[in-house]
């Protein structure tokens, strides 16, 4: 599921700052290559034991990801349910409490990147 009107789409940051801010909020930079990277945040539903991942997609505007000075901009933000052994189901319904946690984290990310 794409989270529309998330407040972070289109924001720009250098790689070093984005890595620092996102790590502070619990995100991990997983997939990355020369011109794009994804930042994932694991959200756990304690009532069902299911895991969900909030995924922030980024792409470079200038530079390459080997450089901490590369400028990245945020593209779409997705949320999906973790599936065994390793995958995300973007079609599964997302519980309200998980969606609230996700939007709260995105709001925090927006605040941190706006400084």
Secondary structure as the mmCIF struct_conf table of DSSP 4:
data_model
#
loop_
_struct_conf.conf_type_id
_struct_conf.id
_struct_conf.beg_label_comp_id
_struct_conf.beg_label_asym_id
_struct_conf.beg_label_seq_id
_struct_conf.end_label_comp_id
_struct_conf.end_label_asym_id
_struct_conf.end_label_seq_id
STRN STRN1 UNK A 2 UNK A 2
BEND BEND1 UNK A 5 UNK A 5
BEND BEND2 UNK A 7 UNK A 7
TURN_TY1_P TURN_TY1_P1 UNK A 9 UNK A 10
STRN STRN2 UNK A 12 UNK A 14
HELX_RH_AL_P HELX_RH_AL_P1 UNK A 15 UNK A 24
TURN_TY1_P TURN_TY1_P2 UNK A 25 UNK A 26
STRN STRN3 UNK A 28 UNK A 32
BEND BEND3 UNK A 34 UNK A 35
STRN STRN4 UNK A 36 UNK A 45
TURN_TY1_P TURN_TY1_P3 UNK A 46 UNK A 49
STRN STRN5 UNK A 50 UNK A 62
BEND BEND4 UNK A 63 UNK A 63
TURN_TY1_P TURN_TY1_P4 UNK A 65 UNK A 66
BEND BEND5 UNK A 67 UNK A 67
TURN_TY1_P TURN_TY1_P5 UNK A 68 UNK A 69
STRN STRN6 UNK A 71 UNK A 83
TURN_TY1_P TURN_TY1_P6 UNK A 84 UNK A 86
STRN STRN7 UNK A 87 UNK A 89
BEND BEND6 UNK A 90 UNK A 92
HELX_RH_AL_P HELX_RH_AL_P2 UNK A 96 UNK A 113
TURN_TY1_P TURN_TY1_P7 UNK A 114 UNK A 114
#
